[in-house]
C-alpha cells in the first residue's frame, strides 16, 4: 500500500516537476513568469493533437516543447525586448494559453466523427508504464524505480541536467549572475539579452512537456477540456518551496504529488477529513512556505534579486 | 575612440515625450492589429473572421434579452476590476480577486441560506456588509504578511484563490449541501427574499457598479487616501520619508480592494446565480486584471473596457450556438489584445534606432 502511494505520488508530481523546472529557468534569468499555466496548456494541446495525428511520442513531445516555447516567446518578446510588466504579461499568457488550449480542443472535438478524441494505439503503448523484465518485477524497488512512463524519467533527467547547468557550468553561472544583477553581468561582458531569451524559451518548452503529461497521461489518453487544471500555478509556488534549486524541485514535486493524492490513500479509520481539505492542502502548505521563507529571510534561499524587474541597458 | 568599439545593429532609445495624440494613435493601431491577429487565427481554422466578429457584436445587442445578458456579464467584471485597480495603483499585485469574490459570496450566502426570513431590505443590507467584510478580510491576509514580512503577495493571493475555491466545495459537499438535490451535490437555491431586485430587467448590481466607478475615481484622484496610494505605488521609501504609515496604507487599501471584490461575489451569487456555485468567480478575477491594465488603471477606462469585454463574452456565446466554436474564443482574443497593448507601450516610450550613428 505504501509503495503504491509513493509511486502514485511520483506520477502525480511529474507534471509539477516539469513546470517547476521550467519556471526555475525563468526566474534564474530574472523573470517571474506567471504564464506557466498557459505554457503548459499550450503544450498539452499541441502534444495531444500531434500524438493524435502522427501517432508518435517523439513528434508529440517535440510539438509540446515547441508550443511551450511559442508561449515563452510571446512572454520573452514582451518582457525582455519590449520591457512590459512581467506580472501582467505572465497572467495574460496564462489566460491566453488556457483559452487557446480549450478552444482548439473543443474545435477538434467538434470536427471528430465520434465527438471524442482518443490517442491511437501505437503511441498509447509508447507512453504506457515501463516493464523491464527482471527489474520492474522486483518487489518495492520495481514499482518505485522501474515502472513509470517515459515522461517521469524525462522530467527527473531534465531537472538533474538543469541542476548541473546552474551549479557547474559557466553559462549557468552567468545566467544566475544575470538573475541577481543584470547590469553587473552586462558590464562583465555576459550577453544578457541572448542568455535571457535562451533560458526563457527552453524553460517554456519544458513547461510544455509537463502540459503534454497532463493531457496524454492523466486522463488515460482521452482529450478532456482544461487538462492542466491549475497545476501550472502550483508549479510557480513550488519554485519557492524548492528555493530555486532544481534538485530540490524533484523532491518538492513528489511531495506535492503526494499531497494531491493523499485523499485516496489516507486511512479514513484514523481521521476522516472532508475531501476538500486534502485538495486545499498543497495550497495551504505553499502559503505557509511563502510566509516562513519571508520571515526567515535566509540569504541562500532567496529569489534571484532582479526577478520581476526588467533590464533596460541604457538606464543601468 | 577605438575603431572597433562595439555598437549593436539595433539600439533602443528613450523618447522624451510623445504627444497625447500620438499615444492614442499607437494604441488604436495596436488594438486593430490585435483584432487582425485574432481574425487571422480564425481564418486559419477555416472561418470568415469578419462574419465571426459580426456575430459577436450583433449577438451582444440583437435583442433586449441579449443586451441584458451582456450587462449581467459586465457587472462582476467591472466591479472586480475596480477592486483590483486600487491594489494595482499601489503596485500591490493582487491577483487574488478570484478568492476575494468567493470569500464575499460565501459570507453573504450564509445569511441568504439561513436567515432568509429576515425583512428583504435588512437581509440584503446584511448580505452586502457580510460580502464586503468577507472579501476585505480575505484580502487583508496577504496584505498583513506583505506589510509585516514582505511576503510575496502575487503568489500568496494566488494560493488564497484556490483555498477559497475549496472552501466552497467543502460547504457544497458537506454542511451546506442541499438535501433536496439529487445527483451532484449542490447548494440550495436562495429564497426569492434573498435575491437582488431587478431594475430595468437586470439585477440592481449594475447601479452599484456604476456608482463605484465614480466613487473609485474620486477616491483615487481627489482624496488623501488616493494620493497616499499613488505615492506608495511610486516608491515606498518616498512614502516613508514623507511620514506616511506605509503599513497602514497597504492594509487599508487591500481591505477596500478585497471588499469591492467581496461585494462583487455577493451580487453575483444573489443577483445572477441565485445560489452559491463554485463558479461564482469563474475566472472573472483574472480577467479583471487584464481589464484594469488595458484601461491604464483609470476607472472610466475600466467602464469602457469591461463593456467591450462583456460584449466579447456574450457575443462568443452566441458564436458558440451559431458556429459551434468554443466560448474560450473570448479569452483568446482578450489575451491577444492585451499582448498587443503591452507591446505597443514600448513604442510610446522608446524607439528603435538602426545603424551606427552615435549620440542619443
HADDOCK unambig.tbl for C-alpha pairs under 7 A between the chains (distance, minus, plus):
assign (segid A and resid 78 and name CA) (segid B and resid 343 and name CA) 5.82 0.50 0.50
assign (segid A and resid 82 and name CA) (segid B and resid 343 and name CA) 5.96 0.50 0.50
assign (segid A and resid 82 and name CA) (segid B and resid 346 and name CA) 5.32 0.50 0.50
assign (segid A and resid 83 and name CA) (segid B and resid 346 and name CA) 6.92 0.50 0.50
assign (segid A and resid 84 and name CA) (segid B and resid 342 and name CA) 5.85 0.50 0.50
assign (segid A and resid 84 and name CA) (segid B and resid 343 and name CA) 6.79 0.50 0.50
assign (segid A and resid 92 and name CA) (segid B and resid 290 and name CA) 6.90 0.50 0.50
assign (segid A and resid 92 and name CA) (segid B and resid 335 and name CA) 5.51 0.50 0.50
assign (segid A and resid 93 and name CA) (segid B and resid 335 and name CA) 6.84 0.50 0.50
assign (segid A and resid 95 and name CA) (segid B and resid 331 and name CA) 6.38 0.50 0.50
assign (segid A and resid 95 and name CA) (segid B and resid 335 and name CA) 6.50 0.50 0.50
assign (segid A and resid 96 and name CA) (segid B and resid 331 and name CA) 5.97 0.50 0.50
assign (segid A and resid 96 and name CA) (segid B and resid 332 and name CA) 4.88 0.50 0.50
assign (segid A and resid 96 and name CA) (segid B and resid 335 and name CA) 4.73 0.50 0.50
assign (segid A and resid 99 and name CA) (segid B and resid 328 and name CA) 5.04 0.50 0.50
assign (segid A and resid 99 and name CA) (segid B and resid 329 and name CA) 6.81 0.50 0.50
assign (segid A and resid 99 and name CA) (segid B and resid 331 and name CA) 5.37 0.50 0.50
assign (segid A and resid 99 and name CA) (segid B and resid 332 and name CA) 5.18 0.50 0.50
assign (segid A and resid 100 and name CA) (segid B and resid 332 and name CA) 5.67 0.50 0.50
assign (segid A and resid 102 and name CA) (segid B and resid 328 and name CA) 6.56 0.50 0.50
assign (segid A and resid 103 and name CA) (segid B and resid 326 and name CA) 5.39 0.50 0.50
assign (segid A and resid 103 and name CA) (segid B and resid 328 and name CA) 5.27 0.50 0.50
assign (segid A and resid 103 and name CA) (segid B and resid 329 and name CA) 6.27 0.50 0.50
assign (segid A and resid 106 and name CA) (segid B and resid 326 and name CA) 6.16 0.50 0.50
assign (segid A and resid 107 and name CA) (segid B and resid 325 and name CA) 6.35 0.50 0.50
assign (segid A and resid 107 and name CA) (segid B and resid 326 and name CA) 7.00 0.50 0.50
assign (segid A and resid 237 and name CA) (segid B and resid 155 and name CA) 6.60 0.50 0.50
assign (segid A and resid 274 and name CA) (segid B and resid 170 and name CA) 6.92 0.50 0.50
assign (segid A and resid 276 and name CA) (segid B and resid 166 and name CA) 5.47 0.50 0.50
assign (segid A and resid 276 and name CA) (segid B and resid 169 and name CA) 6.18 0.50 0.50
assign (segid A and resid 276 and name CA) (segid B and resid 170 and name CA) 5.06 0.50 0.50
assign (segid A and resid 279 and name CA) (segid B and resid 166 and name CA) 6.90 0.50 0.50
assign (segid A and resid 280 and name CA) (segid B and resid 162 and name CA) 6.97 0.50 0.50
assign (segid A and resid 280 and name CA) (segid B and resid 163 and name CA) 5.39 0.50 0.50
assign (segid A and resid 280 and name CA) (segid B and resid 166 and name CA) 6.03 0.50 0.50
assign (segid A and resid 283 and name CA) (segid B and resid 159 and name CA) 5.30 0.50 0.50
assign (segid A and resid 283 and name CA) (segid B and resid 162 and name CA) 6.76 0.50 0.50
assign (segid A and resid 283 and name CA) (segid B and resid 163 and name CA) 6.45 0.50 0.50
assign (segid A and resid 284 and name CA) (segid B and resid 163 and name CA) 6.97 0.50 0.50
assign (segid A and resid 287 and name CA) (segid B and resid 156 and name CA) 5.76 0.50 0.50
assign (segid A and resid 287 and name CA) (segid B and resid 159 and name CA) 6.27 0.50 0.50
assign (segid A and resid 290 and name CA) (segid B and resid 151 and name CA) 6.48 0.50 0.50
assign (segid A and resid 291 and name CA) (segid B and resid 151 and name CA) 5.85 0.50 0.50
assign (segid A and resid 294 and name CA) (segid B and resid 149 and name CA) 5.83 0.50 0.50
assign (segid A and resid 294 and name CA) (segid B and resid 150 and name CA) 6.47 0.50 0.50
assign (segid A and resid 294 and name CA) (segid B and resid 151 and name CA) 5.21 0.50 0.50
assign (segid A and resid 295 and name CA) (segid B and resid 149 and name CA) 5.66 0.50 0.50
